[in-house]
Amino acid sequence: MTSRIVRARFLVPTLALLMVCALTVGSAAGADDSRVTVHRVTVPAAYFVPGNDNVDYDNIGLNLYVGSGSGVFNAPIPYFYDGADHVFITRVELLAYDNSPTDHLCLSLYRGEPGIASDTHMGQMCTPTSGLDPQSITFLTSPRRVNAGQRAYLQLWMSGPGGGQLQFYGARVTYTTNP
């Protein structure tokens, strides 16, 4: 009878210690999984390509401008998942020059899936007429989720009075991952 009591006195604390260790290791691993990493990527003017062939534009890589008329340009956002199955886009910043009294540059954020003809508009910003060079306009988004099977891209719309009054330099995108 005494051997059973000794085994029970030894076994119960040992099992309790093992359970505490297992819970501690499990919660530490969970803490690492909940780590949020902030990323910032610049999408330069050179990444933007025209949406059609009827645009009078010049894109020398450092800046993009329309000679006359208007144009739509698209560029992918080169984000990295870091082992996560999605990213959250939290901020988009437009870098441009606008010295036109009537025309503006507008930048939109879209999300879509390859093979599906419908994209989701996630936000837009346009330049005010200020003449600052460069000017930076930011829109903060409530975190916009983009899954690994989806894509996110920027679409630039600009009209051109000519003379370089509107110039697009690029965009900065801030996003988070949670591996």
Residue pairs with C-beta under 8 A, 6 or more apart in sequence:
33 178
33 179
34 178
35 178
35 179
36 176
36 177
36 178
37 82
37 176
37 177
37 178
37 179
38 174
38 175
38 176
39 79
39 80
39 82
39 87
39 174
39 175
39 176
39 177
40 172
40 173
40 174
41 77
41 78
41 79
41 172
41 173
41 175
42 170
42 171
42 172
42 173
43 75
43 76
43 77
43 78
43 154
43 170
43 171
43 172
43 173
44 61
44 62
44 169
44 170
45 59
45 61
45 62
45 63
45 64
45 168
45 169
45 170
46 59
46 61
46 62
47 75
47 76
47 170
48 59
48 64
48 73
48 74
48 75
48 154
48 156
48 168
49 73
49 74
49 75
50 57
50 71
50 72
50 73
51 71
51 72
51 73
51 74
51 155
52 72
54 69
55 66
55 69
55 70
55 71
55 72
55 73
56 66
56 67
56 68
56 69
56 71
56 160
57 64
57 65
57 66
57 67
57 71
57 73
57 160
58 64
58 65
58 67
62 169
63 97
63 167
63 168
63 169
64 73
64 156
64 158
64 167
64 168
65 158
65 160
65 164
65 166
65 167
65 168
66 158
66 159
66 160
66 166
67 160
67 162
68 160
68 161
68 162
69 159
69 160
70 157
70 158
70 159
70 160
71 157
71 158
71 159
71 160
72 155
72 156
72 157
73 155
73 156
73 157
73 158
73 168
74 153
74 154
74 155
74 156
75 153
75 154
75 156
75 171
76 151
76 152
76 153
77 89
77 152
77 153
77 154
77 173
79 87
79 89
79 146
79 152
79 173
79 175
80 177
81 87
81 148
81 177
82 177
82 179
83 177
83 179
84 148
84 177
84 178
84 179
85 147
85 148
86 145
86 146
86 147
86 148
86 177
87 145
87 146
87 152
87 175
87 176
87 177
88 143
88 144
88 145
88 146
88 175
88 176
88 177
88 178
89 109
89 122
89 141
89 143
89 144
89 146
89 152
89 173
89 174
89 175
90 140
90 141
90 143
90 144
90 174
90 175
90 176
91 138
91 139
91 140
91 141
91 172
91 173
91 174
92 107
92 109
92 123
92 125
92 138
92 139
92 141
92 154
92 171
92 172
92 173
92 174
93 136
93 137
93 138
93 171
93 172
93 173
93 174
94 105
94 107
94 125
94 127
94 136
94 137
94 138
94 168
94 171
95 134
95 135
95 136
95 168
95 169
95 170
95 171
95 172
96 105
96 127
96 134
96 135
96 137
96 166
96 167
96 168
96 169
97 132
97 133
97 134
97 135
97 164
97 166
97 167
97 169
98 104
98 105
98 127
98 128
98 129
98 130
98 131
98 135
98 165
98 166
99 129
99 130
99 131
99 133
99 165
99 166
100 129
100 161
100 165
100 166
101 129
102 129
102 161
103 158
103 159
103 160
103 161
103 165
103 166
104 126
104 127
104 128
104 129
104 158
104 159
104 166
105 126
105 127
105 156
105 157
105 158
105 166
105 168
106 124
106 125
106 126
106 127
106 156
106 157
106 158
107 124
107 125
107 126
107 154
107 155
107 156
107 157
107 171
108 121
108 122
108 123
108 124
108 154
108 155
108 156
108 157
109 121
109 122
109 123
109 124
109 141
109 144
109 152
109 153
109 154
110 119
110 120
110 121
110 122
110 152
110 153
110 154
110 155
111 119
111 120
111 122
111 144
111 146
111 150
111 151
111 152
112 118
112 119
112 120
112 150
112 151
112 153
113 149
113 150
113 151
114 149
114 151
122 141
122 144
122 152
123 139
123 141
123 144
124 139
125 137
125 138
125 139
126 137
127 135
127 137
127 166
128 137
133 167
134 169
143 176
144 152
146 152
146 175
154 171
154 173
156 168
158 166
158 168
159 166
160 166
